[in-house]
Amino acid sequence: MDQQLAKVVAIARKAGQVAMSHFGHVERLTKTHAAATDEAVTIADRNTQALIVSELRAAFPGDGIIGEEDDSGAGITFDVKDPAGRVWVIDPIDGTNNFVGGYGAWCVCIGLLVAGMPALGVIYDVTRDQMYAGIVGGVVGVGATLNDAPIRVVNQPMSSRSLLMLTSNVLDGNGGLPGWMAAFLGQTLWKVRIIGSAALEAASVASGVAAAAVTVNGKLWDCVAPAAVLIAAGGVMTNLRGEPIFPFDLRGYTGAKVPFIAASPESLTTILSVIRSNGDHR
């Protein structure tokens, strides 16, 4: 698995170079498939994913691949013969709207599911040249790294020093603001931050910068690579009810939303308490 991780890190760096060649001068397009109404995409997303897919197929023939984009924008890439086998899940540019706007908070995500469970993940924060990587199943706190240095979640009670990361779209499926989200936004004890990349927000938890990150409208490719890094760093990822997301049943996946919480074990208890005490969770 270490050798596989090294290969995926190299692929992520190459993908980052492709994306950077477009950064600052790219047109915002719109995805056309029903699961992604009005979601942004660019030629950079498609070119970057094409590079990742080509490299993964060469390095790991026979593995399945799921990607956020396809060549036409009419759907996702879903090339999976065995949903219970080895499947790579790709987000070529997480934070596309940031990318389009020239804001540097975006990343390349490549994660591996084995039997629906996160096994390996890489998150490459390209503009800052920060490579988060993780292998699940090793020694917690050693299996996760940032630029090859070990990282670990900070597992302590949330306090006035705690950062709470929220993704930019905090509305529920009906276009309303959930009561628990209003509670997060209405308090000032924990310091709320929104940077517009679910993967980087989850990575900040894995590296001990933030206590928790809540993503309301994420997709599978937003959480697989971060889950591997987070779990390897001693963190946990659940849905908004505190239930496990993994093992994930890939059969028939076409891009449905996968809301998630990335947190240290201690912080997860606190976050779930706020959600449950403020009603309308999903």
Contacts in CASP RR format, 6 or more apart in sequence:
PFRMAT RR
TARGET T0000
AUTHOR 0000-0000-0000
METHOD contacts of the structure
MODEL  1
MDQQLAKVVAIARKAGQVAMSHFGHVERLTKTHAAATDEAVTIADRNTQA
LIVSELRAAFPGDGIIGEEDDSGAGITFDVKDPAGRVWVIDPIDGTNNFV
GGYGAWCVCIGLLVAGMPALGVIYDVTRDQMYAGIVGGVVGVGATLNDAP
IRVVNQPMSSRSLLMLTSNVLDGNGGLPGWMAAFLGQTLWKVRIIGSAAL
EAASVASGVAAAAVTVNGKLWDCVAPAAVLIAAGGVMTNLRGEPIFPFDL
RGYTGAKVPFIAASPESLTTILSVIRSNGDHR
1 119 0 8 1.000
1 120 0 8 1.000
1 135 0 8 1.000
2 135 0 8 1.000
4 60 0 8 1.000
4 112 0 8 1.000
4 120 0 8 1.000
5 120 0 8 1.000
5 121 0 8 1.000
5 122 0 8 1.000
5 133 0 8 1.000
5 134 0 8 1.000
5 135 0 8 1.000
7 59 0 8 1.000
8 110 0 8 1.000
8 111 0 8 1.000
8 112 0 8 1.000
8 120 0 8 1.000
8 121 0 8 1.000
8 122 0 8 1.000
8 133 0 8 1.000
9 122 0 8 1.000
9 124 0 8 1.000
9 131 0 8 1.000
9 133 0 8 1.000
11 51 0 8 1.000
11 52 0 8 1.000
11 55 0 8 1.000
11 56 0 8 1.000
11 59 0 8 1.000
11 110 0 8 1.000
12 52 0 8 1.000
12 108 0 8 1.000
12 110 0 8 1.000
12 122 0 8 1.000
12 124 0 8 1.000
12 131 0 8 1.000
13 124 0 8 1.000
13 131 0 8 1.000
14 51 0 8 1.000
14 55 0 8 1.000
15 48 0 8 1.000
15 51 0 8 1.000
15 52 0 8 1.000
15 55 0 8 1.000
15 92 0 8 1.000
15 108 0 8 1.000
15 110 0 8 1.000
15 124 0 8 1.000
16 48 0 8 1.000
16 108 0 8 1.000
16 124 0 8 1.000
16 126 0 8 1.000
18 44 0 8 1.000
18 47 0 8 1.000
18 48 0 8 1.000
18 51 0 8 1.000
19 44 0 8 1.000
19 47 0 8 1.000
19 48 0 8 1.000
19 92 0 8 1.000
19 93 0 8 1.000
19 99 0 8 1.000
19 106 0 8 1.000
19 108 0 8 1.000
19 126 0 8 1.000
20 126 0 8 1.000
20 127 0 8 1.000
21 44 0 8 1.000
22 42 0 8 1.000
22 43 0 8 1.000
22 44 0 8 1.000
22 47 0 8 1.000
23 44 0 8 1.000
23 99 0 8 1.000
23 102 0 8 1.000
23 104 0 8 1.000
23 126 0 8 1.000
23 127 0 8 1.000
24 101 0 8 1.000
24 102 0 8 1.000
26 42 0 8 1.000
26 43 0 8 1.000
26 44 0 8 1.000
26 99 0 8 1.000
26 100 0 8 1.000
27 42 0 8 1.000
27 43 0 8 1.000
27 100 0 8 1.000
28 40 0 8 1.000
28 41 0 8 1.000
28 42 0 8 1.000
28 97 0 8 1.000
28 100 0 8 1.000
29 40 0 8 1.000
29 41 0 8 1.000
29 42 0 8 1.000
29 43 0 8 1.000
30 38 0 8 1.000
30 39 0 8 1.000
30 40 0 8 1.000
30 41 0 8 1.000
31 37 0 8 1.000
31 38 0 8 1.000
31 39 0 8 1.000
31 40 0 8 1.000
31 41 0 8 1.000
31 69 0 8 1.000
31 73 0 8 1.000
31 75 0 8 1.000
32 72 0 8 1.000
32 73 0 8 1.000
32 74 0 8 1.000
32 75 0 8 1.000
33 73 0 8 1.000
33 74 0 8 1.000
33 75 0 8 1.000
33 76 0 8 1.000
33 254 0 8 1.000
35 75 0 8 1.000
35 76 0 8 1.000
35 254 0 8 1.000
35 255 0 8 1.000
35 256 0 8 1.000
36 75 0 8 1.000
36 255 0 8 1.000
39 96 0 8 1.000
40 96 0 8 1.000
40 97 0 8 1.000
40 100 0 8 1.000
41 69 0 8 1.000
41 73 0 8 1.000
41 96 0 8 1.000
42 93 0 8 1.000
42 96 0 8 1.000
42 99 0 8 1.000
42 100 0 8 1.000
44 92 0 8 1.000
44 93 0 8 1.000
44 99 0 8 1.000
45 68 0 8 1.000
45 69 0 8 1.000
45 92 0 8 1.000
45 93 0 8 1.000
45 96 0 8 1.000
46 69 0 8 1.000
46 71 0 8 1.000
46 73 0 8 1.000
46 92 0 8 1.000
48 92 0 8 1.000
48 93 0 8 1.000
48 108 0 8 1.000
49 67 0 8 1.000
49 68 0 8 1.000
49 69 0 8 1.000
49 77 0 8 1.000
49 90 0 8 1.000
49 92 0 8 1.000
50 71 0 8 1.000
52 90 0 8 1.000
52 92 0 8 1.000
52 108 0 8 1.000
52 110 0 8 1.000
53 65 0 8 1.000
53 67 0 8 1.000
53 77 0 8 1.000
53 90 0 8 1.000
56 63 0 8 1.000
56 65 0 8 1.000
56 88 0 8 1.000
56 90 0 8 1.000
56 110 0 8 1.000
57 63 0 8 1.000
57 65 0 8 1.000
60 86 0 8 1.000
60 88 0 8 1.000
62 81 0 8 1.000
62 86 0 8 1.000
63 86 0 8 1.000
63 87 0 8 1.000
63 88 0 8 1.000
64 79 0 8 1.000
64 80 0 8 1.000
64 81 0 8 1.000
64 82 0 8 1.000
64 85 0 8 1.000
64 86 0 8 1.000
64 87 0 8 1.000
64 88 0 8 1.000
65 77 0 8 1.000
65 79 0 8 1.000
65 80 0 8 1.000
65 87 0 8 1.000
65 88 0 8 1.000
65 90 0 8 1.000
66 76 0 8 1.000
66 77 0 8 1.000
66 78 0 8 1.000
66 79 0 8 1.000
66 80 0 8 1.000
66 87 0 8 1.000
66 88 0 8 1.000
66 89 0 8 1.000
66 90 0 8 1.000
66 220 0 8 1.000
66 221 0 8 1.000
66 250 0 8 1.000
66 253 0 8 1.000
67 76 0 8 1.000
67 77 0 8 1.000
67 78 0 8 1.000
67 89 0 8 1.000
67 90 0 8 1.000
67 91 0 8 1.000
67 92 0 8 1.000
67 221 0 8 1.000
68 76 0 8 1.000
68 77 0 8 1.000
68 90 0 8 1.000
68 91 0 8 1.000
68 92 0 8 1.000
68 219 0 8 1.000
68 221 0 8 1.000
69 75 0 8 1.000
69 76 0 8 1.000
69 77 0 8 1.000
69 92 0 8 1.000
70 76 0 8 1.000
70 77 0 8 1.000
75 254 0 8 1.000
76 254 0 8 1.000
76 255 0 8 1.000
77 90 0 8 1.000
78 252 0 8 1.000
78 253 0 8 1.000
78 254 0 8 1.000
80 87 0 8 1.000
80 250 0 8 1.000
83 116 0 8 1.000
83 249 0 8 1.000
83 250 0 8 1.000
83 251 0 8 1.000
84 115 0 8 1.000
84 116 0 8 1.000
85 113 0 8 1.000
85 114 0 8 1.000
85 115 0 8 1.000
85 116 0 8 1.000
86 112 0 8 1.000
86 113 0 8 1.000
86 114 0 8 1.000
87 112 0 8 1.000
87 113 0 8 1.000
87 114 0 8 1.000
87 116 0 8 1.000
87 250 0 8 1.000
88 110 0 8 1.000
88 111 0 8 1.000
88 112 0 8 1.000
88 113 0 8 1.000
89 109 0 8 1.000
89 110 0 8 1.000
89 111 0 8 1.000
89 112 0 8 1.000
89 113 0 8 1.000
89 220 0 8 1.000
89 221 0 8 1.000
89 224 0 8 1.000
89 225 0 8 1.000
90 109 0 8 1.000
90 110 0 8 1.000
90 111 0 8 1.000
90 221 0 8 1.000
91 108 0 8 1.000
91 109 0 8 1.000
91 199 0 8 1.000
91 221 0 8 1.000
91 222 0 8 1.000
91 225 0 8 1.000
92 108 0 8 1.000
92 109 0 8 1.000
93 99 0 8 1.000
93 106 0 8 1.000
93 107 0 8 1.000
93 108 0 8 1.000
94 106 0 8 1.000
94 107 0 8 1.000
94 108 0 8 1.000
94 109 0 8 1.000
94 123 0 8 1.000
94 197 0 8 1.000
94 198 0 8 1.000
94 199 0 8 1.000
94 200 0 8 1.000
94 221 0 8 1.000
94 222 0 8 1.000
95 105 0 8 1.000
95 106 0 8 1.000
95 107 0 8 1.000
95 196 0 8 1.000
95 197 0 8 1.000
96 106 0 8 1.000
97 168 0 8 1.000
97 196 0 8 1.000
98 104 0 8 1.000
98 105 0 8 1.000
98 106 0 8 1.000
98 195 0 8 1.000
98 196 0 8 1.000
98 197 0 8 1.000
99 106 0 8 1.000
104 127 0 8 1.000
104 128 0 8 1.000
105 125 0 8 1.000
105 127 0 8 1.000
105 195 0 8 1.000
105 196 0 8 1.000
105 197 0 8 1.000
105 200 0 8 1.000
106 126 0 8 1.000
106 127 0 8 1.000
106 197 0 8 1.000
106 200 0 8 1.000
107 123 0 8 1.000
107 124 0 8 1.000
107 125 0 8 1.000
107 126 0 8 1.000
107 197 0 8 1.000
107 199 0 8 1.000
107 200 0 8 1.000
107 203 0 8 1.000
108 122 0 8 1.000
108 123 0 8 1.000
108 124 0 8 1.000
108 126 0 8 1.000
109 121 0 8 1.000
109 122 0 8 1.000
109 123 0 8 1.000
109 124 0 8 1.000
109 199 0 8 1.000
109 221 0 8 1.000
109 222 0 8 1.000
109 224 0 8 1.000
109 225 0 8 1.000
109 226 0 8 1.000
110 121 0 8 1.000
110 122 0 8 1.000
110 225 0 8 1.000
111 118 0 8 1.000
111 120 0 8 1.000
111 121 0 8 1.000
111 122 0 8 1.000
111 224 0 8 1.000
111 225 0 8 1.000
111 228 0 8 1.000
112 118 0 8 1.000
112 119 0 8 1.000
112 120 0 8 1.000
112 121 0 8 1.000
112 224 0 8 1.000
112 228 0 8 1.000
113 119 0 8 1.000
113 224 0 8 1.000
113 246 0 8 1.000
113 248 0 8 1.000
113 250 0 8 1.000
115 247 0 8 1.000
116 246 0 8 1.000
116 247 0 8 1.000
116 248 0 8 1.000
116 249 0 8 1.000
116 250 0 8 1.000
117 136 0 8 1.000
117 246 0 8 1.000
117 247 0 8 1.000
117 248 0 8 1.000
118 136 0 8 1.000
118 224 0 8 1.000
118 225 0 8 1.000
118 227 0 8 1.000
118 228 0 8 1.000
118 231 0 8 1.000
118 246 0 8 1.000
119 135 0 8 1.000
119 136 0 8 1.000
119 228 0 8 1.000
120 134 0 8 1.000
120 135 0 8 1.000
120 136 0 8 1.000
120 228 0 8 1.000
121 133 0 8 1.000
121 134 0 8 1.000
121 135 0 8 1.000
121 224 0 8 1.000
121 225 0 8 1.000
121 226 0 8 1.000
121 228 0 8 1.000
121 229 0 8 1.000
122 131 0 8 1.000
122 132 0 8 1.000
122 133 0 8 1.000
122 134 0 8 1.000
122 225 0 8 1.000
122 229 0 8 1.000
123 131 0 8 1.000
123 132 0 8 1.000
123 133 0 8 1.000
123 199 0 8 1.000
123 200 0 8 1.000
123 203 0 8 1.000
123 225 0 8 1.000
123 226 0 8 1.000
123 229 0 8 1.000
124 130 0 8 1.000
124 131 0 8 1.000
124 132 0 8 1.000
125 131 0 8 1.000
125 132 0 8 1.000
125 200 0 8 1.000
125 203 0 8 1.000
129 147 0 8 1.000
130 146 0 8 1.000
130 147 0 8 1.000
131 145 0 8 1.000
131 146 0 8 1.000
131 147 0 8 1.000
131 148 0 8 1.000
132 144 0 8 1.000
132 145 0 8 1.000
132 146 0 8 1.000
132 151 0 8 1.000
132 203 0 8 1.000
132 206 0 8 1.000
132 207 0 8 1.000
132 229 0 8 1.000
133 144 0 8 1.000
133 145 0 8 1.000
133 229 0 8 1.000
134 143 0 8 1.000
134 144 0 8 1.000
134 145 0 8 1.000
134 228 0 8 1.000
134 229 0 8 1.000
134 232 0 8 1.000
134 233 0 8 1.000
135 143 0 8 1.000
135 144 0 8 1.000
135 228 0 8 1.000
135 232 0 8 1.000
136 228 0 8 1.000
136 231 0 8 1.000
136 232 0 8 1.000
137 143 0 8 1.000
137 232 0 8 1.000
138 232 0 8 1.000
140 152 0 8 1.000
140 232 0 8 1.000
140 233 0 8 1.000
140 234 0 8 1.000
141 150 0 8 1.000
141 151 0 8 1.000
141 152 0 8 1.000
141 232 0 8 1.000
141 233 0 8 1.000
141 234 0 8 1.000
142 150 0 8 1.000
143 150 0 8 1.000
143 232 0 8 1.000
143 233 0 8 1.000
144 150 0 8 1.000
144 151 0 8 1.000
144 152 0 8 1.000
144 206 0 8 1.000
144 229 0 8 1.000
144 230 0 8 1.000
144 232 0 8 1.000
144 233 0 8 1.000
144 234 0 8 1.000
145 151 0 8 1.000
146 207 0 8 1.000
151 206 0 8 1.000
151 207 0 8 1.000
151 208 0 8 1.000
151 233 0 8 1.000
152 208 0 8 1.000
152 233 0 8 1.000
152 234 0 8 1.000
153 205 0 8 1.000
153 206 0 8 1.000
153 208 0 8 1.000
153 230 0 8 1.000
153 233 0 8 1.000
153 234 0 8 1.000
153 235 0 8 1.000
153 263 0 8 1.000
153 264 0 8 1.000
154 208 0 8 1.000
154 211 0 8 1.000
154 264 0 8 1.000
155 234 0 8 1.000
155 235 0 8 1.000
155 264 0 8 1.000
155 265 0 8 1.000
155 266 0 8 1.000
155 267 0 8 1.000
156 264 0 8 1.000
156 266 0 8 1.000
157 266 0 8 1.000
157 270 0 8 1.000
158 164 0 8 1.000
158 189 0 8 1.000
158 190 0 8 1.000
158 211 0 8 1.000
158 212 0 8 1.000
158 266 0 8 1.000
158 267 0 8 1.000
158 270 0 8 1.000
159 189 0 8 1.000
160 189 0 8 1.000
160 190 0 8 1.000
162 189 0 8 1.000
162 190 0 8 1.000
162 191 0 8 1.000
162 210 0 8 1.000
162 211 0 8 1.000
162 212 0 8 1.000
162 267 0 8 1.000
163 190 0 8 1.000
163 191 0 8 1.000
163 192 0 8 1.000
163 193 0 8 1.000
163 204 0 8 1.000
163 209 0 8 1.000
163 210 0 8 1.000
163 211 0 8 1.000
164 184 0 8 1.000
164 190 0 8 1.000
164 191 0 8 1.000
164 192 0 8 1.000
164 193 0 8 1.000
164 210 0 8 1.000
164 211 0 8 1.000
164 212 0 8 1.000
164 213 0 8 1.000
164 214 0 8 1.000
164 271 0 8 1.000
165 192 0 8 1.000
165 193 0 8 1.000
165 194 0 8 1.000
165 195 0 8 1.000
165 201 0 8 1.000
165 202 0 8 1.000
165 204 0 8 1.000
165 205 0 8 1.000
165 210 0 8 1.000
165 212 0 8 1.000
165 213 0 8 1.000
165 214 0 8 1.000
166 181 0 8 1.000
166 184 0 8 1.000
166 185 0 8 1.000
166 192 0 8 1.000
166 193 0 8 1.000
166 194 0 8 1.000
166 201 0 8 1.000
166 213 0 8 1.000
166 214 0 8 1.000
166 215 0 8 1.000
167 194 0 8 1.000
167 196 0 8 1.000
167 197 0 8 1.000
167 198 0 8 1.000
167 201 0 8 1.000
167 213 0 8 1.000
167 214 0 8 1.000
167 215 0 8 1.000
167 216 0 8 1.000
167 217 0 8 1.000
167 218 0 8 1.000
168 194 0 8 1.000
168 196 0 8 1.000
169 216 0 8 1.000
169 217 0 8 1.000
170 177 0 8 1.000
170 178 0 8 1.000
170 181 0 8 1.000
170 185 0 8 1.000
170 216 0 8 1.000
171 177 0 8 1.000
171 216 0 8 1.000
171 217 0 8 1.000
172 178 0 8 1.000
172 216 0 8 1.000
172 280 0 8 1.000
172 282 0 8 1.000
178 216 0 8 1.000
178 278 0 8 1.000
178 279 0 8 1.000
178 280 0 8 1.000
178 281 0 8 1.000
178 282 0 8 1.000
179 278 0 8 1.000
179 279 0 8 1.000
179 280 0 8 1.000
180 274 0 8 1.000
180 275 0 8 1.000
180 276 0 8 1.000
180 277 0 8 1.000
180 278 0 8 1.000
180 279 0 8 1.000
180 280 0 8 1.000
180 281 0 8 1.000
181 214 0 8 1.000
181 216 0 8 1.000
182 278 0 8 1.000
183 274 0 8 1.000
183 278 0 8 1.000
184 190 0 8 1.000
184 192 0 8 1.000
184 214 0 8 1.000
184 274 0 8 1.000
185 192 0 8 1.000
190 211 0 8 1.000
193 201 0 8 1.000
193 210 0 8 1.000
195 201 0 8 1.000
198 213 0 8 1.000
198 215 0 8 1.000
198 218 0 8 1.000
198 222 0 8 1.000
198 223 0 8 1.000
198 226 0 8 1.000
199 222 0 8 1.000
199 225 0 8 1.000
199 226 0 8 1.000
201 210 0 8 1.000
201 213 0 8 1.000
201 215 0 8 1.000
201 262 0 8 1.000
202 213 0 8 1.000
202 215 0 8 1.000
202 223 0 8 1.000
202 226 0 8 1.000
202 227 0 8 1.000
202 229 0 8 1.000
202 230 0 8 1.000
202 237 0 8 1.000
202 260 0 8 1.000
202 262 0 8 1.000
203 226 0 8 1.000
203 229 0 8 1.000
203 230 0 8 1.000
204 210 0 8 1.000
204 213 0 8 1.000
205 211 0 8 1.000
205 212 0 8 1.000
205 213 0 8 1.000
205 230 0 8 1.000
205 235 0 8 1.000
205 262 0 8 1.000
205 263 0 8 1.000
205 264 0 8 1.000
205 267 0 8 1.000
206 226 0 8 1.000
206 229 0 8 1.000
206 230 0 8 1.000
206 232 0 8 1.000
206 233 0 8 1.000
206 234 0 8 1.000
206 235 0 8 1.000
206 262 0 8 1.000
207 233 0 8 1.000
208 233 0 8 1.000
208 264 0 8 1.000
211 263 0 8 1.000
211 264 0 8 1.000
211 267 0 8 1.000
212 261 0 8 1.000
212 262 0 8 1.000
212 263 0 8 1.000
212 264 0 8 1.000
212 267 0 8 1.000
212 268 0 8 1.000
212 270 0 8 1.000
212 271 0 8 1.000
213 261 0 8 1.000
213 262 0 8 1.000
213 263 0 8 1.000
214 240 0 8 1.000
214 260 0 8 1.000
214 261 0 8 1.000
214 271 0 8 1.000
215 222 0 8 1.000
215 223 0 8 1.000
215 259 0 8 1.000
215 260 0 8 1.000
215 261 0 8 1.000
215 262 0 8 1.000
216 240 0 8 1.000
216 259 0 8 1.000
217 257 0 8 1.000
217 259 0 8 1.000
218 257 0 8 1.000
218 258 0 8 1.000
218 259 0 8 1.000
218 260 0 8 1.000
219 255 0 8 1.000
219 256 0 8 1.000
219 257 0 8 1.000
219 258 0 8 1.000
220 248 0 8 1.000
220 253 0 8 1.000
220 255 0 8 1.000
220 258 0 8 1.000
222 258 0 8 1.000
222 260 0 8 1.000
223 237 0 8 1.000
223 245 0 8 1.000
223 258 0 8 1.000
223 260 0 8 1.000
223 262 0 8 1.000
224 248 0 8 1.000
226 237 0 8 1.000
226 262 0 8 1.000
227 237 0 8 1.000
227 245 0 8 1.000
227 246 0 8 1.000
227 260 0 8 1.000
227 262 0 8 1.000
230 236 0 8 1.000
230 237 0 8 1.000
230 262 0 8 1.000
231 237 0 8 1.000
234 264 0 8 1.000
234 265 0 8 1.000
235 262 0 8 1.000
235 263 0 8 1.000
235 264 0 8 1.000
235 265 0 8 1.000
236 262 0 8 1.000
236 263 0 8 1.000
236 264 0 8 1.000
236 265 0 8 1.000
236 268 0 8 1.000
237 245 0 8 1.000
237 246 0 8 1.000
237 260 0 8 1.000
237 261 0 8 1.000
237 262 0 8 1.000
237 263 0 8 1.000
238 244 0 8 1.000
238 245 0 8 1.000
238 260 0 8 1.000
238 261 0 8 1.000
238 268 0 8 1.000
238 272 0 8 1.000
239 245 0 8 1.000
239 258 0 8 1.000
239 259 0 8 1.000
239 260 0 8 1.000
239 261 0 8 1.000
239 282 0 8 1.000
240 259 0 8 1.000
240 260 0 8 1.000
240 261 0 8 1.000
240 275 0 8 1.000
240 281 0 8 1.000
240 282 0 8 1.000
241 272 0 8 1.000
241 275 0 8 1.000
241 281 0 8 1.000
241 282 0 8 1.000
242 261 0 8 1.000
242 268 0 8 1.000
242 272 0 8 1.000
245 258 0 8 1.000
245 260 0 8 1.000
248 258 0 8 1.000
259 282 0 8 1.000
261 268 0 8 1.000
261 271 0 8 1.000
261 272 0 8 1.000
263 271 0 8 1.000
275 281 0 8 1.000
END
